[in-house]
């Protein structure tokens, strides 16, 4: 007989940690946009592994039967017609405390805004089922050894639609990066392949052209290298050509799920995300929040000279009611992305 202990039935959990919340408060108040924040807030976070990762949940239970095979199961269906896919939750190894007689399993990387049902399957056919829900937080971080990985989905757009989760992930390069603590071990490779189900590795680095010819996630992954510019450089002719190619890749549904990255997932990746999020109609405050979250991985960019050219041209050449609308003008008038390409991206990525 299985006695479920925690989590309690009907609770709501957040995918964010206290570190996330403190950092987001710093973004809201402007504290993170100065050198003092870099030294006192961001660097201490960066030195601690996984602090930018998602919050996890520990499942605990007791069993009256010793040595019976048991498995924690999660489902979106109360009758467990199917189990949750790997991109919705990652179930870790089971531990047993012989003193208290308690079994424990940690689960990472829940989707936001979902109701989960859980049980412990011991083969008896008689299972207690509990449920819990996940909140819609500002962002869905992903826990793995590769840093700064997060799902771009889950947020509401200006017109009330929601960006799909599990479609595009952004972050560091999926492999060793010099002078950083970023490492892709076998666990993370398995996460990319079998949990997130990545089909396309979209690499924006120009420094690795001709050096990297296939994805470190696996030889069967669709590896596409598109050397990307960033910030104010996107207004130049070469930047427009590159961005057109990137968005045409995103307009092909067969490429999904996509892992989008440069070296650290901030500048080149951030520039693409500014424009993609404007195509999807995300709210301006969420666009900037998502950009700022890379600071949790030790990458604060508000003080770069290239940064200042970015909004300067936006404000002078592409005036509009808000930042999202300004970026959308860039997409349509400067990059000249076709309307049908924009609509294909929206149809793929919006619920």
Secondary structure, DSSP 8 states (H G I E B T S, - for coil): -EEEEES-TTEEE-S--HHHHHHHHHHHHTTTSSHHHIIIIIHHHHTSTTTTS---EEEEEEESSTT---EEEEESSTT-SS---GGG-EEEEEEEETTTTEEEEEEE---SS-EEEEEEE-SSS----EEEEE---S-EE--SSSTT-EES-S-BBTTS-BB-SSSEEEES-SS--TTS-----HHHHHIIIIIS---EEEE--STTBTTB-S-TT-TTSEEEE-----GGGGGSHHHHHHHHHHHHHHT-GGG-SEEEESSSSSHHHHHHHHHHHHHHTB-HHHHHHHHHGGGGGT---TT-HHHHHHHHHHHHH---SSHHHHHHHIIIIIS---HHHHHHHHHHHB-
